Amino acid sequence: MNDHVNVLGTEYSIVCTAEDKDERLKDCDGYADWTVKRIVIDDFEPKPGHWEDCGVYKRKVLRHEIIHAFLFECGLHENTNEANAWAKNEEMVDWIARQHEKLHKAFEEAGAL
């Protein structure tokens, strides 16, 4: 995993840390803080009853938080209709994060890149 990512021209640092070192991780597996341009994800150290391959889950969480960062940086996060708050909706963000490879493949196949 890299320690930074460019999001629409803005550099975000990527931090992987333990839940006991960042209280914001007590209620989530990661977050994107647009105020300081930082994405933080739990380090997900292997433990009994947890995922067998924590790296796969870390990357899933990282993709999810990068999508949040894109929504922040393009202005959609703040300008979403508060009644539906689609740009803050965790399911919508997850869908984009999970389908990105399929979307890219379809765009490539169609000659749309």
C-alpha positions in Angstrom: 0.0 0.0 0.0 1.3 3.5 -0.9 1.5 6.3 1.6 -0.3 8.9 -0.6 -2.8 9.2 -3.4 -3.6 12.0 -5.8 -7.4 12.8 -5.7 -8.4 15.2 -8.5 -5.1 17.1 -8.1 -5.1 17.0 -4.3 -2.6 14.9 -2.4 -4.1 12.7 0.4 -1.8 10.9 2.8 -2.7 7.3 3.6 -2.2 6.1 7.1 -2.7 2.6 8.4 -2.9 2.4 12.1 -4.3 0.5 15.0 -7.8 1.2 16.4 -6.3 1.9 19.9 -4.2 4.7 18.4 -7.0 6.5 16.6 -10.3 6.7 18.4 -12.2 7.5 15.2 -11.5 3.9 14.1 -13.6 2.5 17.0 -16.8 3.0 15.0 -15.5 2.3 11.5 -12.8 0.5 9.5 -11.5 3.7 7.9 -12.3 7.3 7.1 -11.3 10.1 4.8 -10.7 13.4 6.5 -11.0 16.1 3.8 -10.0 18.8 6.3 -6.4 17.5 6.5 -6.4 15.5 3.3 -5.8 12.2 5.0 -7.2 8.7 4.6 -6.9 6.5 7.6 -7.6 2.8 7.7 -7.3 0.2 10.4 -4.2 -2.0 10.2 -6.3 -5.1 10.6 -3.7 -7.3 12.2 -4.7 -11.0 11.9 -6.5 -12.3 14.9 -8.8 -15.3 15.6 -12.2 -14.9 14.1 -11.1 -12.2 11.7 -10.4 -12.4 7.9 -7.8 -14.9 6.8 -6.3 -12.4 4.3 -6.4 -9.0 6.0 -4.7 -7.4 3.0 -7.7 -8.0 0.8 -10.0 -6.3 3.3 -7.5 -3.4 3.8 -7.5 -2.7 0.0 -11.3 -2.9 0.0 -11.5 -0.3 2.8 -8.9 1.9 1.1 -10.8 1.9 -2.2 -14.0 2.8 -0.3 -12.3 5.8 1.4 -10.7 6.9 -1.8 -14.2 7.2 -3.3 -15.2 9.3 -0.4 -12.2 11.5 -1.0 -13.2 11.9 -4.7 -16.7 12.9 -3.6 -15.3 15.5 -1.2 -12.8 17.0 -3.7 -15.3 17.3 -6.5 -17.8 19.1 -4.3 -20.6 16.5 -4.4 -20.3 15.5 -0.8 -21.4 18.9 0.5 -23.8 19.6 -2.4 -25.7 16.4 -2.2 -29.5 16.6 -1.6 -29.6 16.3 2.2 -32.9 14.4 1.9 -31.2 11.5 0.2 -27.6 12.4 0.8 -26.6 10.1 -2.0 -22.9 11.2 -2.1 -22.6 10.3 1.6 -24.5 7.1 1.3 -22.2 4.2 2.3 -23.9 1.7 0.0 -23.4 4.0 -3.0 -19.7 4.6 -2.1 -19.3 0.8 -1.7 -20.9 0.1 -5.0 -18.6 2.4 -6.8 -15.5 1.0 -5.0 -16.5 -2.6 -5.6 -17.4 -2.1 -9.3 -14.5 0.1 -10.4 -12.7 -2.8 -12.2 -15.8 -3.9 -14.1 -16.6 -0.3 -15.0 -13.0 0.3 -16.2 -13.1 -3.0 -18.3 -16.4 -2.0 -19.9 -15.1 1.5 -20.8 -12.0 -0.1 -22.2 -13.9 -2.7 -24.2 -16.2 0.0 -25.6 -13.3 2.3 -26.5 -14.6 4.9 -24.1 -11.3 5.6 -22.3 
